[in-house]
Every structure is written in C-alpha cells, then in structure tokens.
C-alpha cells in the first residue's frame, strides 16, 4: 500500500514545483520581454497572473468558512440534543 502513496506524493510534488516555476517566470520575467517576443506565446495574458490566484484564494476562503460554519452548526445541534 505504500507504493501508491509514494507515487501520488511524487506526482503532487513535481506538479507543484513545475507550476511554481512556470508562475514565477510568468510574473517575474515576462514583463521584461517585448510583446512580440516568441517567449510571450508560452504564457497567458498578464492580467490572468493576478485574477487566477485571486479567484483561487476566494474559493479557498469560501470553502474554509463553509466548513467551519458547518462544524459549528453540527456541534450546536449535538449540544442541543444532549
């Protein structure tokens, strides 16, 4: 059972490192290249560099707040029945 966990962990680690490097190059280096430079073809328009992480953060905080709210509601209902 340990092999699949190791494979999944390795895949997650490699994918997160690749995404980090891609995003870092996108945000830190592409502003210094001209608009028509061929390297710009590998990246989305620059406004997505801000909007995509912002949307992901909003979704993350919404999910966390929903989870905390559901736990609080369930614990209140358990206290009511006891």
ABEGO torsion letter per residue (X at the ends): XAAAAAAAAAAAAAAAAAAAAAAAAAAAAAAABBAABAAAAABBBAAAAAAAAAAAAAAAAAAAAAAAAAAAAAAAAAAAAX
